[in-house]
Amino acid sequence: MTSPSDRVRVLWSPVMLGYEFGHGHPMASDRLDLTIRLARSLGLLDAEGVRVAGAEPASDALIETVHEPAYVAAVRDAAERGTSYPERGLGTRDDPVFPHMHEAAARIVQGSVDSALAVARGEVEHAVNVTGGLHHAMPGAASGFCIYNDAAVAIRAALDAGVERVAYVDVDAHHGDGVQAVFWDEPRVLTVSLHESGHSLFPGSGYAHETGGPAAPGSAVNVALPSRTADAGWLRAFDAVVPAVVRAFEPQLLVTQHGCDSHVLDPLTHLRVSVDGQRVVAERLHELAHATTEGRWLALGGGGYAVIEVVPRAWAHLIGIAGHHPVDPGSSVPRDWLDHVEAVYGRAAPARMTDGTSASFKPWSTGYDPADDLDRTIRATRAAAFPLLGLDVELD
């Protein structure tokens, strides 16, 4: 049991802003700065039981528990000399080379590893690293704005520290392909991804039939949502799949990725979720951690490119939920934060912590509609994955 003073560990230091691909790139570090500023203005970082901690860059040896040594060497060389390695995904449009790239990415890795181990050892109950969740990076290549896969390295570190089973749940609009690839044939890790279909969105993977390798059948669960899925469908899909598979797996640690690019205002995706819907899922995952892992929960950031309108509110809610100091959705956004946004960006930010939606949905238990694209998607996932996890698939 952890003491109340050690309830949640929030990974943050201004040096984390060094992961920055440059002007005009969607992965702007401003979103992190604005998130932490909002969380601080809301009193979330000074609340009882909240510990804020920084991180040093991870060693090459730690990164290489997931990534190929030759790739790590390429990242170092690219950062030091500006060399492009397009065959390694470095120097591409998605992942342009920038100075200190290795150090910045390695620091995010260490932050997630430190957080995962603090939770696994019982030093804290929950941990949050909004700078992490770089779920597309592959063992030998950068991909989708992700240089090193901090989530995968953190999970590997937890396994090496004695955790027997880890469940990873990814609700980013993009499929969590890198984490799935790393643990495709690892029966100790369950990867669950709720994302927009690869037919319409990068990386073009994450279909229901992707259920794990020959040594780990059922270790991958994918819900490929139709474009334009909004709160009602997104939450219905989550309800129909995620709690059941996580409970069946009986994890000892829950790692979640909270990319908020599922939002209707996100410029890179086609889902129509609200901040209120994202908040509901964060609450459900928090509850699931307490129900399945005795509260051992690491929450990571991820995608999210509506830098002012969405990311700070979505992740401030996440920090509040993890810290057991949830923010009332009806709360006003603090005046000092709004003034900062207007002064720096010349724009008006949302004035409330809600989008004003009900975030309501019909649970899967209410019945299956075979004429509905979303319901057919859900049913395909359940039919493919549930039997491999020892779950019954009812005649929905």
N, C-alpha and C positions, 0 to 999 in steps of 0.2 A: 504493500500500500504506500502511495506517495502522500506527502503532507499537503494541505491546502496551499502552502506557500510555493509548492512546486507543481502547480496544476498544468500550466502550459508554457512551452518554450517557443518564443517567436524569434526566428532567425532574421537579424537585420543589422546592417552597418552601412553607412553611406558609401563605403568602398564597393558594395555590391552593385552600384550603378555603373561600374566599369564594363559590364556586359552590354556593349552598345555598338551596333553595326554601322552607325553613321546616319547623317541627316537624310530624311526621307524614307528610311527603312521602317516597316510596320512594327518591328520589335523595339519600340522606343523605351529607353529606361525611365522616361518621364512617368510612365504608368506605375512603376514601382515607387518612385519618389512621392507621387500623388497619393498612392495607397497608404503609405506609412504616415504621411502628413495627416490624412483623414483619420486613420486609426488613432493617431496621437491626439488630434483635436477632439475626438469622441471619448477620450480618456481610456481607451482600450489597452494601451501599452503601460499605463501606470496603475491599472486595476490590480486588486489583490490576487495573488497567485500567478501573475504573469512575469516571466523572466525573459528579457531581451538579450540575445547573445550574437556575437559575430562569428566569423570563421576565417581560417587561414586557407591558402590554396592546398588542395589535395596533392599527395605525392603521386608520381608516375606509377608507382607500384599499386596504389589503391585504384587509380583510374583503369589500370590494365587488368583488374579483376573482371572487367567487362569489355574494355576496348583493346584492340590490337596494338602492340608496341609500335609497329610501323606507323600506325595512324596517329598515335600520340606524338611521335617524333615529327610527323608532318605538320601537326597543329603547332608545335613549338617553332618549327622552322618558318611556317607561314606568319606567325606572330612576330618573330624576330626580324625576318628579312622581307616580309610582304609577298612571299612566294605564293602563287596559286597552285592548288592541286585539285583540278576539277574532277579527276577520277576518285578523289576522296571527298568530294562535295565542298571543297574549300576554294574560295574565290569565285563562287557562283553568285547569281542574283539573290538567291535565298540566303546564302551564307558567305557574304563578302568578308575578306580578311580585314582585321583591324588590329592595331597595336595592342599588345598585352592580352590577346585573345585567349591564349592558353591559361594564363594566370586567372583571368576573369571567370572562365568556364570552370577551371579547377576549384575555384573558391566556392562556386555554387554546389559543386559535387561534395566538397567537404561539409558545407552547411547542411545538406540533406543527410549525409552519413552521420554526422554528429547528432542530428535531430533524431534519426531512426534509432541510433544506439542509446541515446538518452531515454527514449520511450521504452525500448526493449529491456533496458536494465532497471526500469522502474524509477529512474531519477526524476522523471516528469510523467504526467498522465498523458498529455497530448503535446504535439509540436506542429508548428506551422512555418513553412518556408515558401513565401510567395515568389521568391526569385527562382525557385526550382520548377520541376515539372517539365523538363526539356525532353519530351518523350519520343521524339522522332530520331534522335541520334542512334546510328547503328554501330556495331562493334568496329567497323572499319571505315566509317564515313560520316560526315556531317549531313544533316538533312532537315529541311523545314525549320530553319532558324535555330537549330539545336546542334551545338558542337560536341558536348559530352552528355551522356544520358545519366543525369544525377539520380533519377528515380531508380534505374536499374542498379547502379553502383550501391545505392543505399539499401536496396533489397538484398543484394548479394552480401553486403556487410552484415546485415541482420542474420542471414542464414549462417554465415561464418561464425557469428557470435553465439549460435546455439538456438536461434528461433527455428522451430520445426516447420511452420507453414505461414506463408505471407499471402494475403489477398491484396491485389492492386485493382482499384476501381478508378476508371478514367472517364470523366464526363466532359472533356474538351470536345469541341465540335469536330475536331480531326481525330481519326483513329490513332490510338496509342500503339503504333506499329513497332517502334523501336523496343519498347519494353516487352511486347509480345514476342518479338523475334529473339531477344536475349533468353527468354524463359520458355520458349516454345516446347522444349522437350524436358522441362523441369517439373516433376510432379509436386514439388514443395511450394510452388508458386501458382496462384490463380490470377490470371489477368482478365479483367472485365472492362469492356469499352463500349460506351454509349455515344454514338457519333453520327454525323451526317454521312449518308451513303457515299462510298467511293465512286459511284457512278457520276457524282456531281462535284466532288471535293477531293483535294489532296488528302492522303497519299494514294487513294485508289484501292484501298484494301479494307479489311475488317468486315467480312461477310459472315453470315451465320454458319457456313460450313467450315470456317476456320476454328477448329476446336482443340488444337494442341497436337504435339508430335506423338510418335508411336509409343514412347515411354511415358507420356503424360496425357492420355486422352481425357478431354473435359477440362484441361487446364487453361484453355482460352475460351472466352465467351464474348460474342460480338453482337451488338444491336445496331444495324445500319439503317438509320432513320431516313425517311423521305425528306427531301428539301421542303422548306417552309413549315416544318413541324414546330408547333408553338407549345406553350406551357402545358395545355391539357394533354397533348400527345406525348410530350417529352417526359412528363411526370408519370403518365400511365405506363410508358415503356420501362422507366426506372422501377416502378412498383411491381411490374410483372416479372422482372428478371433479377434485378440486383440483390434484394434482400434474400431471396431463396437460394441463389447460388453461393453467396458468401456464407450464409448459415450452414449450408450443406458441407462446405469446405472446412469449416471449423478452424479458421486461422488463429494464430497467436499474435499477429500484428496486422493492422489494416493501414495500407498506404493509399492515399487518394490524390487524384490530380484534378484540379478545379479550374481548368481553362474556361474562361467566361466568354469565349468567342461564339458561344451558342446564342448570344443575345441578338435580338432583332436589329439593333443598330450596328452590329459588327460589320466592318467593311469587307471582310474576306470570306464570309460564310453566308449560308442561306437559311439557317434556322431562325426561329422567331420567338425565342425564349425571353422572359423578363428577368430583371434582378430579383423579383419576388420568387419566381420559379427556381432560380439558382440558389436562393436562400433556403428554400424548402429542401432541396437536395442536400445542401450542407448540413442541415438539421437532421435529415434522415441518416446520413452517413455517420454523424456524431452518435446518434442513437444506436446505429448498427455496431459501432465500435464498442460501446458499453455492453451491448447484448452478446457480442461474440468474442471479444479479445480482452475483456476486463478493462476496456478503455484505452488500450494501447493503439494510438492513432497518430499517424503522420500525414498532414495535409499539405499539398504542394500547389503552387500556382500553375502556370502553363500559358496557353494562348489567351488572347484578349486584346483587341486592337482599337476599340473605342476608348481611347486613352483617358479622356476626361469624363465622358458620359456614363461609362459602365464599370471599368476595371476597379477604380478606387472603392466604389460602393459595394460591389460584389465581394471583393476580398476583405474589406473592412467587416462586412457581415461574417465572413468566414473566421476571421480572427476573433471576433466577439463570441461566436458560437463555441469555438475551441476553448476559449478562456472562461466559459461559463458566465459570460457577461454579454448575452446577446443584445443587439441593438434593435429597438422597436422599429419596424419598418416605417411607421408613421412619423418617426423623428425627423426634425429638420436637420439638414446638413449644417454643421457649424459655420458661423459667419466668417470666421478668420480663414477657413479653408476656401470658401467661395470668393473672398476678397483676393486671396493668393492666386487663384485660377484666373480671375479677371485681370489682375495686374500683370501676370506673367504671359498669359495666352490671349488676352483680349477677348475672352469668351465667357458667357454665362454658363455655369454648370448646373446640373439638377439640384433643386433646393430641398428635396426630401430623399430619404433613404429607401424609397419605394418607387416603383413605376406605376403604382395605383392599380395593379391587377390583383385578381383574387387568387391566382395560382391554384385553381381548383382543377380536379380531374376525376374521371370515373375509374375506380380501381379495376384491375383485370378480372377480379372475381365477379364483376357485374355482367360479364359475358363477352363473347367474341363475335365480331362482325366480319364475316368473310369477304364482304364487299369493300372493306376499308383497307387502304394501303398500309397504314400504320399497324393495324391489327395483324395483317398477314406477315409483316416484318417481325413483330413480336413472336408470333406463333412459330415462324421459321427458326428463330433463335432458341425458343424453348424446346422445339422438337429435336434440334441438333445437339444441344448441350445438356439439357436436363437429364436424360437417361445415363449419360456418361458420369454424372455426379450423383447417381442413385436417386434422382428425383422422378416422380411420376409426371407424365404429360397427360393431362386430362383431355377429354374430348371437348375442347373449348367451344 
